[in-house]
Amino acid sequence: MKFNPITQDLYTDDGAFLKKLNCKFDVSWEHMEPIDKSARNCANCKHSVYNTENYSDSDLIDLFHQSPQACLRLDLNQANVRILNITSNE
């Protein structure tokens, strides 16, 4: 997946837009109630938050088809995340 840290837009590796990551709550992962090993529940917004560390593009597409309001935990140091060049989207 590709991520633009300025716009907070998340894309597939092929450049298809997935989601804008915007959360008005600043809740750390550790303070959320675990659902399973890759998801937690945010008590503030009542949405499930999914750790994307082991997600592929197709996993994210499937997730958003099932749960369009799903929130994501994304670490810029994850092996599966490529930071976009801010000036060219590459």
C-alpha positions in Angstrom: 0.0 0.0 0.0 1.0 3.6 -0.5 0.4 6.4 1.9 0.6 10.2 1.5 1.3 11.7 5.0 0.3 15.2 3.9 -3.2 14.4 2.6 -3.6 11.2 4.8 -4.7 9.3 1.6 -4.1 5.6 1.4 -3.8 3.9 -2.0 -3.1 0.4 -3.3 0.3 -0.4 -4.7 -1.4 0.2 -8.1 -2.5 3.7 -7.1 -6.2 3.0 -6.5 -7.6 5.2 -3.7 -8.6 3.2 -0.7 -9.4 5.7 2.1 -8.6 9.0 3.8 -7.2 8.3 7.2 -8.6 10.9 9.5 -9.4 10.4 13.1 -10.4 13.2 15.4 -9.6 11.0 18.5 -6.0 10.5 19.6 -6.3 7.1 21.2 -3.3 4.9 21.4 -3.5 1.3 20.2 -2.6 0.1 23.7 -5.7 1.9 25.2 -8.2 0.2 22.9 -10.1 -3.0 23.8 -8.7 -6.0 21.9 -11.1 -7.8 19.6 -8.5 -10.2 18.3 -4.7 -10.1 17.5 -5.2 -7.7 14.6 -8.1 -5.5 15.6 -9.3 -3.4 18.5 -12.4 -1.5 19.5 -12.2 2.3 19.9 -14.4 3.3 22.8 -14.7 6.9 21.5 -16.1 6.2 18.1 -17.3 2.6 18.5 -15.5 1.5 15.3 -13.2 -1.4 14.9 -9.6 -0.4 14.3 -7.5 -2.8 12.2 -3.7 -3.2 12.4 -2.6 -3.1 8.8 0.9 -4.5 9.5 0.1 -7.8 7.8 -2.6 -6.7 5.4 -2.2 -6.8 1.6 -4.0 -4.5 -0.8 -6.7 -7.2 -1.4 -7.2 -7.7 2.3 -7.9 -3.9 2.7 -10.2 -3.9 -0.3 -12.1 -6.9 1.2 -12.2 -5.1 4.6 -13.7 -1.9 3.1 -16.3 -3.9 1.2 -17.4 -5.6 4.4 -17.0 -2.6 6.7 -16.7 0.8 4.9 -16.3 2.7 8.2 -13.5 0.5 9.4 -10.6 2.5 10.9 -6.9 1.6 10.4 -3.8 1.5 12.4 -0.9 2.4 10.2 2.8 2.7 11.1 4.9 4.5 8.6 7.7 2.0 9.3 5.7 -1.0 8.3 7.3 -3.2 5.6 4.0 -3.1 3.5 3.7 0.7 3.5 5.4 2.9 0.9 5.4 6.7 1.6 4.5 8.6 -1.5 6.7 11.3 -2.9 4.7 14.4 -1.8 5.3 16.3 -5.1 4.6 13.5 -7.6 2.4 10.8 -6.0 5.1 8.3 -6.8 
